[in-house]
Amino acid sequence: MKRNYYNILGLENFESNTSIIENKFKQIPTPSSEEIEAYHVLKNKNTKDHYDLILLNREDKLFDFKSINNNVDNILNISVNKLEKVAINSTSIFIIIFIFLVLLALVFAISTQL
């Protein structure tokens, strides 16, 4: 049975990146009601660090939510950087084609004048 931790983490919007996030959860058992309640108490405080270190594991292992958020941020930043590079390449190709067409029109105009 696949465990759904995305609602607990508030990561419903990152389902496209589930393969990266799922690896972090493979060995974590289902959280107890006390652990879920502790998470909601921390989340309702509206602190900047409410994802940082929340006890989700019955074996007293600390799970670092900040690293998951950083990984997702890094993935999104890499995607944006790739899109920017594609946009720059497309713009330079457009400029080269535009210059070529202007030169072609200039040659055509000069040849019709002669």
Backbone as ProteinMPNN parsed JSONL, in Angstrom:
{"seq_chain_A": "MKRNYYNILGLENFESNTSIIENKFKQIPTPSSEEIEAYHVLKNKNTKDHYDLILLNREDKLFDFKSINNNVDNILNISVNKLEKVAINSTSIFIIIFIFLVLLALVFAISTQL", "coords_chain_A": {"N_chain_A": [[0.84, -1.182, 0.0], [0.636, 2.125, -0.918], [1.961, 4.815, 0.782], [0.627, 7.956, 1.654], [2.183, 10.769, 2.056], [2.119, 13.299, 1.195], [0.027, 15.065, 1.794], [0.485, 15.538, 4.476], [2.913, 16.84, 4.365], [2.291, 19.036, 2.868], [2.797, 19.063, 0.168], [1.26, 18.756, -2.115], [1.229, 19.992, -4.576], [3.487, 19.214, -5.864], [3.393, 16.834, -7.272], [4.422, 16.036, -9.696], [7.063, 15.701, -9.224], [7.313, 13.395, -7.772], [8.894, 11.058, -7.801], [11.422, 11.818, -6.935], [10.908, 12.765, -4.388], [9.667, 10.572, -3.197], [11.679, 8.707, -2.657], [12.773, 9.635, -0.331], [10.952, 8.826, 1.549], [10.736, 6.09, 1.771], [11.512, 4.373, 3.899], [10.183, 5.265, 6.093], [7.887, 4.85, 8.652], [4.253, 4.879, 8.941], [3.095, 7.872, 10.353], [2.349, 8.434, 13.822], [-0.689, 9.386, 15.597], [-0.047, 11.326, 17.477], [2.292, 12.388, 16.436], [1.4, 13.486, 14.025], [-0.337, 15.379, 15.063], [1.511, 17.0, 16.408], [2.862, 18.007, 14.218], [0.824, 19.566, 13.009], [0.404, 21.456, 15.018], [2.861, 22.784, 14.989], [2.775, 23.743, 12.364], [0.608, 25.49, 12.446], [1.625, 27.564, 13.891], [2.705, 29.291, 12.144], [5.39, 29.814, 11.657], [8.563, 30.571, 10.178], [10.18, 28.363, 9.964], [8.644, 26.009, 10.124], [8.714, 23.565, 8.851], [11.111, 22.435, 9.449], [12.572, 20.456, 11.471], [10.804, 17.777, 12.226], [9.383, 15.384, 14.257], [8.695, 12.36, 12.932], [8.904, 9.717, 13.18], [8.67, 6.608, 14.798], [10.938, 5.566, 15.876], [12.45, 7.559, 16.921], [13.901, 9.059, 15.039], [15.017, 11.921, 13.408], [13.446, 13.745, 10.907], [14.342, 15.569, 8.128], [12.76, 18.146, 6.865], [13.467, 20.463, 5.624], [15.532, 19.884, 3.86], [14.197, 18.504, 1.855], [12.519, 20.512, 0.85], [14.509, 22.236, -0.086], [15.645, 20.606, -2.065], [13.51, 20.413, -3.895], [13.262, 23.12, -4.553], [15.761, 23.487, -5.782], [15.473, 21.818, -8.022], [13.4, 23.153, -9.36], [14.693, 25.599, -9.848], [16.765, 24.777, -11.555], [15.24, 23.944, -13.731], [14.109, 26.398, -14.523], [16.442, 27.775, -15.206], [17.268, 26.25, -17.417], [15.157, 26.776, -19.169], [15.55, 29.521, -19.521], [18.004, 29.497, -20.879], [17.248, 28.236, -23.245], [15.49, 30.171, -24.191], [17.274, 32.284, -24.627], [18.886, 31.17, -26.628], [16.939, 30.845, -28.64], [16.251, 33.497, -29.109], [18.67, 34.546, -30.096], [18.91, 33.048, -32.439], [16.652, 33.969, -33.812], [17.405, 36.659, -34.183], [19.642, 36.366, -35.869], [18.423, 35.214, -38.143], [16.706, 37.326, -38.801], [18.548, 39.38, -39.441], [19.757, 38.169, -41.654], [17.544, 38.078, -43.424], [17.088, 40.831, -43.76], [19.474, 41.59, -45.022], [19.207, 40.042, -47.344], [16.914, 41.226, -48.453], [17.983, 43.745, -48.927], [19.979, 43.171, -50.845], [18.306, 42.241, -52.888], [16.845, 44.6, -53.412], [18.883, 46.303, -54.325], [19.719, 44.9, -56.596], [17.464, 45.072, -58.237], [17.453, 47.773, -58.806], [19.574, 48.115, -60.499]], "CA_chain_A": [[0.0, 0.0, 0.0], [1.436, 3.345, -1.04], [1.639, 5.785, 1.828], [0.494, 9.309, 1.123], [2.716, 11.763, 2.981], [2.107, 14.621, 0.576], [-0.89, 15.945, 2.517], [1.135, 15.918, 5.723], [3.99, 17.782, 4.06], [1.825, 20.177, 2.101], [3.478, 19.014, -1.124], [0.335, 18.25, -3.127], [1.497, 20.624, -5.866], [4.723, 18.707, -6.442], [3.214, 15.439, -7.648], [5.256, 15.711, -10.854], [8.395, 15.358, -8.731], [7.14, 12.376, -6.74], [9.96, 10.058, -7.754], [12.52, 12.359, -6.139], [10.477, 12.885, -3.003], [9.311, 9.258, -2.664], [12.864, 8.029, -2.139], [12.994, 10.097, 1.037], [9.941, 8.295, 2.449], [10.594, 4.643, 1.65], [11.716, 3.65, 5.145], [9.522, 5.956, 7.202], [6.573, 4.257, 8.919], [3.125, 5.805, 9.04], [3.211, 8.634, 11.596], [1.3, 8.237, 14.817], [-1.582, 10.543, 15.719], [0.661, 12.367, 18.227], [3.243, 13.03, 15.54], [0.624, 14.324, 13.102], [-0.824, 16.52, 15.84], [2.663, 17.885, 16.63], [3.099, 18.699, 12.947], [-0.188, 20.609, 12.805], [0.661, 22.53, 15.985], [3.976, 23.577, 14.463], [2.368, 24.423, 11.133], [-0.31, 26.576, 12.778], [2.36, 28.684, 14.48], [3.096, 30.154, 11.022], [6.792, 30.216, 11.727], [9.303, 30.367, 8.931], [10.856, 27.066, 9.976], [7.766, 24.961, 10.644], [8.998, 22.274, 8.218], [12.514, 22.057, 9.652], [12.787, 19.13, 12.036], [9.568, 17.316, 12.849], [9.499, 13.969, 14.575], [7.675, 11.571, 12.246], [9.301, 8.329, 13.206], [8.549, 6.016, 16.133], [12.271, 5.193, 16.362], [13.091, 8.818, 17.317], [14.776, 9.619, 14.014], [14.528, 13.22, 12.959], [13.327, 13.831, 9.453], [14.665, 16.949, 7.765], [11.88, 18.642, 5.807], [14.11, 21.571, 4.927], [16.312, 19.355, 2.736], [13.255, 18.2, 0.767], [12.13, 21.786, 0.245], [15.66, 22.731, -0.848], [15.779, 19.792, -3.274], [12.465, 20.821, -4.838], [13.651, 24.449, -5.037], [16.875, 23.323, -6.724], [14.929, 21.255, -9.263], [12.673, 24.218, -10.046], [15.673, 26.579, -10.333], [17.447, 24.192, -12.716], [14.291, 23.995, -14.847], [14.012, 27.792, -14.967], [17.699, 28.104, -15.896], [17.254, 25.611, -18.736], [14.222, 27.531, -20.006], [16.188, 30.792, -19.872], [19.013, 29.23, -21.909], [16.521, 27.986, -24.496], [14.975, 31.463, -24.652], [18.406, 33.051, -25.16], [19.25, 30.561, -27.909], [15.884, 31.154, -29.604], [16.364, 34.915, -29.444], [19.83, 34.763, -30.968], [18.581, 32.475, -33.754], [15.721, 34.906, -34.442], [18.17, 37.844, -34.606], [20.455, 35.98, -37.031], [17.511, 35.072, -39.29], [16.235, 38.663, -39.144], [19.645, 40.071, -40.137], [19.886, 37.529, -42.964], [16.435, 38.532, -44.273], [17.328, 42.243, -44.088], [20.531, 41.61, -46.042], [18.628, 39.49, -48.566], [16.051, 42.271, -49.009], [18.874, 44.796, -49.417], [20.566, 42.677, -52.098], [17.23, 42.222, -53.882], [16.536, 45.987, -53.764], [19.997, 46.824, -55.129], [19.74, 44.22, -57.898], [16.367, 45.585, -59.067], [17.806, 49.143, -59.191], [20.552, 48.069, -61.59]], "C_chain_A": [[0.887, 1.247, 0.0], [0.998, 4.342, 0.025], [1.594, 7.182, 1.228], [0.938, 10.308, 2.181], [2.59, 13.17, 2.429], [1.164, 15.579, 1.294], [-0.266, 16.416, 3.82], [2.189, 16.989, 5.452], [3.508, 19.054, 3.388], [2.465, 20.228, 0.728], [2.565, 18.514, -2.227], [0.674, 18.791, -4.514], [2.727, 20.07, -6.558], [4.595, 17.256, -6.863], [4.03, 15.067, -8.873], [6.664, 15.318, -10.424], [8.35, 14.239, -7.7], [8.284, 11.388, -6.679], [11.132, 10.538, -6.908], [12.14, 12.364, -4.671], [10.194, 11.512, -2.4], [10.508, 8.535, -2.08], [13.154, 8.429, -0.698], [12.069, 9.39, 2.03], [9.891, 6.778, 2.515], [10.678, 3.922, 2.994], [11.049, 4.324, 6.337], [8.159, 5.323, 7.437], [5.486, 5.326, 8.981], [3.213, 6.554, 10.364], [2.049, 8.36, 12.541], [0.441, 9.499, 14.905], [-0.907, 11.675, 16.494], [1.629, 13.128, 17.328], [2.533, 13.942, 14.542], [0.121, 15.566, 13.823], [0.311, 17.513, 16.104], [2.982, 18.665, 15.365], [2.11, 19.844, 12.766], [-0.008, 21.761, 13.788], [1.787, 23.42, 15.474], [3.566, 24.369, 13.229], [1.477, 25.623, 11.444], [0.388, 27.755, 13.454], [2.782, 29.695, 13.418], [4.523, 30.661, 11.152], [7.461, 29.897, 10.405], [9.845, 28.945, 8.84], [9.944, 25.916, 10.382], [7.946, 23.625, 9.953], [10.345, 21.703, 8.667], [12.697, 20.645, 10.19], [11.545, 18.719, 12.805], [9.697, 15.824, 13.07], [8.361, 13.211, 13.919], [7.873, 10.09, 12.47], [9.234, 7.792, 14.624], [9.906, 5.635, 16.713], [13.09, 6.426, 16.713], [14.136, 9.292, 16.321], [14.174, 10.946, 13.583], [14.534, 13.252, 11.443], [13.466, 15.284, 9.052], [13.821, 17.399, 6.579], [12.554, 19.739, 4.994], [14.901, 21.065, 3.724], [15.404, 19.003, 1.57], [12.845, 19.488, 0.072], [13.269, 22.352, -0.59], [15.842, 21.944, -2.127], [14.754, 20.203, -4.316], [12.791, 22.196, -5.412], [14.776, 24.353, -6.055], [16.388, 22.782, -8.053], [14.212, 22.345, -10.054], [13.632, 25.263, -10.603], [16.404, 26.066, -11.559], [16.529, 24.256, -13.93], [14.179, 25.408, -15.404], [15.275, 28.194, -15.721], [17.744, 27.492, -17.286], [16.317, 26.36, -19.68], [14.825, 28.864, -20.432], [17.231, 30.59, -20.963], [18.351, 28.974, -23.254], [15.998, 29.298, -25.065], [16.096, 32.307, -25.253], [18.816, 32.496, -26.516], [18.215, 30.888, -28.982], [15.97, 32.605, -30.052], [17.537, 35.157, -30.379], [19.594, 34.177, -32.359], [17.643, 33.413, -34.511], [16.464, 36.135, -34.969], [19.004, 37.527, -35.843], [19.584, 35.854, -38.278], [17.023, 36.441, -39.751], [17.311, 39.438, -39.915], [19.828, 39.491, -41.537], [18.784, 37.998, -43.916], [16.599, 39.998, -44.675], [18.399, 42.353, -45.165], [20.019, 41.078, -47.376], [17.73, 40.519, -49.247], [16.888, 43.411, -49.588], [19.512, 44.394, -50.748], [19.516, 42.676, -53.201], [16.894, 43.64, -54.346], [17.635, 46.586, -54.645], [19.994, 46.188, -56.514], [18.6, 44.7, -58.798], [16.638, 47.016, -59.525], [18.765, 49.16, -60.373], [19.854, 47.59, -62.801]], "O_chain_A": [[1.78, 1.385, 0.836], [-0.183, 4.666, 0.148], [2.426, 7.54, 0.395], [0.177, 10.655, 3.084], [2.917, 14.137, 3.118], [1.454, 16.771, 1.398], [-0.461, 17.562, 4.226], [2.334, 17.934, 6.227], [4.236, 20.046, 3.341], [2.66, 21.309, 0.174], [3.04, 17.907, -3.187], [0.431, 18.12, -5.517], [2.994, 20.41, -7.711], [5.576, 16.513, -6.821], [4.311, 13.886, -9.078], [7.382, 14.669, -11.184], [9.236, 14.136, -6.851], [8.62, 10.916, -5.593], [11.77, 9.733, -6.23], [12.946, 12.011, -3.81], [10.452, 11.299, -1.215], [10.363, 7.813, -1.093], [13.719, 7.646, 0.066], [12.363, 9.354, 3.225], [9.073, 6.228, 3.252], [9.965, 2.94, 3.198], [11.336, 3.972, 7.482], [7.348, 5.262, 6.513], [5.771, 6.521, 9.064], [3.389, 5.925, 11.407], [0.925, 8.091, 12.116], [0.796, 10.544, 14.36], [-1.153, 12.849, 16.215], [1.772, 14.346, 17.437], [3.008, 15.039, 14.249], [0.145, 16.668, 13.273], [0.105, 18.725, 16.033], [3.332, 19.843, 15.428], [2.499, 20.957, 12.413], [-0.24, 22.918, 13.435], [1.691, 24.646, 15.514], [3.959, 25.524, 13.065], [1.576, 26.657, 10.784], [-0.198, 28.831, 13.577], [3.17, 30.818, 13.742], [4.822, 31.801, 10.797], [6.989, 29.07, 9.626], [9.952, 28.39, 7.746], [10.427, 24.929, 10.938], [7.388, 22.628, 10.412], [10.683, 20.58, 8.291], [12.956, 19.725, 9.414], [11.263, 19.236, 13.886], [10.079, 15.086, 12.162], [7.2, 13.382, 14.289], [7.076, 9.283, 11.99], [9.693, 8.451, 15.557], [10.017, 5.404, 17.917], [14.315, 6.342, 16.794], [15.151, 9.867, 16.714], [12.96, 11.066, 13.416], [15.495, 12.842, 10.792], [12.768, 16.143, 9.59], [14.127, 17.077, 5.431], [12.25, 19.923, 3.815], [14.945, 21.726, 2.687], [15.789, 19.18, 0.414], [12.826, 19.554, -1.158], [13.038, 22.887, -1.674], [16.156, 22.52, -3.169], [15.085, 20.331, -5.495], [12.624, 22.425, -6.61], [14.76, 25.046, -7.071], [16.838, 23.234, -9.106], [14.388, 22.455, -11.267], [13.421, 25.766, -11.706], [16.643, 26.821, -12.502], [16.974, 24.581, -15.031], [14.156, 25.597, -16.62], [15.203, 28.868, -16.748], [18.201, 28.133, -18.232], [16.639, 26.558, -20.852], [14.638, 29.296, -21.57], [17.341, 31.411, -21.875], [18.834, 29.439, -24.287], [16.053, 29.52, -26.275], [15.896, 32.972, -26.269], [19.068, 33.257, -27.45], [18.581, 31.179, -30.12], [15.786, 32.91, -31.23], [17.409, 35.898, -31.354], [20.035, 34.754, -33.353], [17.814, 33.631, -35.711], [16.186, 36.601, -36.074], [19.066, 38.336, -36.769], [19.959, 36.331, -39.349], [16.933, 36.696, -40.952], [17.015, 40.076, -40.925], [20.032, 40.235, -42.497], [19.054, 38.284, -45.082], [16.283, 40.367, -45.805], [18.25, 43.121, -46.115], [20.367, 41.614, -48.429], [17.771, 40.672, -50.467], [16.538, 43.976, -50.624], [19.573, 45.202, -51.675], [19.806, 43.069, -54.331], [16.68, 43.866, -55.538], [17.342, 47.298, -55.605], [20.244, 46.873, -57.506], [18.763, 44.729, -60.018], [16.096, 47.435, -60.547], [18.771, 50.108, -61.159], [20.47, 47.465, -63.86]]}, "name": "protein", "num_of_chains": 1, "seq": "MKRNYYNILGLENFESNTSIIENKFKQIPTPSSEEIEAYHVLKNKNTKDHYDLILLNREDKLFDFKSINNNVDNILNISVNKLEKVAINSTSIFIIIFIFLVLLALVFAISTQL"}
